Structure formats: C-alpha cells, structure tokens
Amino acid sequence: MARNIKRPAREFVARVPSACLFPITAARKAPPLFNSNLNLASNEPERIAQWSANFPGCNWGLATKKSGLIVMDVDTNEAKSKVGASTLFDLEMKHELPGVGCPNGGVGQIEPGQTGR
C-alpha cells in the first residue's frame, strides 16, 4: 500500500510557505517524476494534492532557488564517522531552523537565503 505523502508535503509548505515542491521517486532523492520540475515546482495545496494523486507514494524534492531557501545536508551516521549532528546542534543554538528527514536517515536544515533573483 502506498504511503500518504500529501499530508507531510502540505505540512511542510505550511511551516515554510515559500517552499516550492515537486514529486520524485518514492523513498529516493531522485529522479523527478516529470521534466521541468524546477520550473513547475509549487507550494499550492491543490497542485500538491494533484501530484499526490498522480504519483502515489512519491517523495518530494525542493526547488531551492525558486523557494528562496538554502538547504544544509547534515550527515549523522556516527558508525561511518559522520558526526554532523553535533555541528547542527551548535547551529541550532544560534538559529531556529525547520529540519527535515532525509531518505538515508540524515537530517536536512532549511533557512532563508539570497537567490540572486
């Protein structure tokens, strides 16, 4: 049974209103499920609901430039000597940033950025 990803996508856009999303292959970081994904990425609930219906169980990509966001990928697998969590904790002490889970078990952080538009 396909997992319902529409709600987490909608909740993420509610937390980060500028976030423009596009559907990608389930449980993966790539590939996007249609061409021109960065241009067509959207934060409109109706479009996200339609993509959820068209691509059940999909994962979501973030069009960072269109969203005006910078994303930090923080690796946290201590068994592989990836200790980004302690660095992330230090950053979180200075800034309140919304975090997201990554398919490989890592953590992502999102913050407003300059896009050069």
N, C-alpha and C positions, 0 to 999 in steps of 0.2 A: 504494500500500500504506500502510495506517495505521501511524503510528509507535507504538511501545510506550511509553506514558507510565506504566504501572503501576509499573515499577521506580523511576523518579525520584521519584514520589509516595511510594512506600514508603520510599525512602532519605531523603527529606526528613523524613518523620514519625519515622524512626529518629534523625535528627540533632536534631529539635525535637519531642520526644514529645507536647507539649501541642497541636501544630498540628492543627486540625480542617479538613479539606479538603472541597471539593465540585467536581464536574465542571463545566467551562464550555466554550464553543465552541472548537474546535481553533484554535490559533495566535492567539487573541484574548484580550482582558481581560474580555469579556462577550459574550453574556448567559449566566447559569447555565442548565444543561440541565434543571432542574426547579424547581418552586415550593418555597418554604420552605427554600431552600438553606442559609441561615444557621443555622436550627434543626436541619436534618438533617446538617450537616457533621460529618465523623467522622475520627478518627485510627485507627480499627480496620482492620487489614490486610485482613480478609475483606470489609468493606464497600467499601474502595478497589478491591480486586480485582473485585468485582461491578460497580461503576460502570465500571471499565476495560473489562469485557466488554460492558456495555450501551452504552457510548459510546466506541467505539474511536477512538483518536487525539485524545481530548479534552485540553484544557488543564485546569489546576487552579486554583481560587480558594481563598483562605484566609479563614476566618471569624475575624477578628482578636479580637473581643470574647470569643467562646466559647473561643478558644485562649489568651486572656490575653496577647496579643502586641501590640506596636506595630510598624508597618512604615514604613520610610522609603523613598520612591521617589526614586532618585538619577538624574537625567538626565545623560548622559555624551556627548552629541553635540557635540563641540567645533566642528564646522562650523557649528552653529547657536548658538554661544556658550554652550552648556550644559556647564559645567565642574564639575559636582558631584563628579566623581571625586577631585579634589584635596581637597575638603571631606570626602568619605568617607574618604579616606586618613588625614586628621587624626583623625577619629573612631575609626578602626580602631586607631590608635596607642594610644588610651586604653582601648578595649574590644575584646574578642574576640567578634565577632558573626557568625553564619552569614549568608552572602549568597545571593541567588537571581538568576537571569537573568530578564529581562522580554522579552515578545514584540517590543518596539520596539528592542531592543538595549541598553536601560538596565540598571541594576542595582538590586536591592532589598535592603535590610538588615532583619533581623528581630531584635527584642530583647524580653525580658520587659517587661510593662507592667502598670500598675494599671488594672483594668477597671471598678472600682466595683461589683463583684458583692457 
